[in-house]
Amino acid sequence: MKCYFIALFILLSPTVNATDFDSIFEGKYTWGHEAHSFTPCGSDESYWVSFDWAGQAMQDFYKRNFKTPYQTMYLKFRGHILDEKVDGFAEQYDGLIRISEVKGYSFEQPINCQ
């Protein structure tokens, strides 16, 4: 009987996923040789970007449509800042940010995002 209650407790307990800690971010995304970064609107901090399938369509759009190297693109996404040790080019940034879901992007920067 005791095992039944423990199993029931585990099944009914809420699970914690990385997406539970996600926030909505808006800012400038830049891609190029040795650069894969995001700077939130109104911030001086710049983050190395990490994503899997969630950001692939956005990055493909960027690669097909950029006009100049390292051109900034407006990006809105759901994600979170990771507390991980970084190396390589990512060491030159203020941290690592993970994209969980892209909400929108455009090469036209909104006036309120500088």
Summary of the structure (lengths in Angstrom):
residues: 114
radius of gyration: 18.1
end to end distance: 60.9
largest distance: 67.3
contacts: 276
relative contact order: 0.24
helix: 29%
strand: 37%
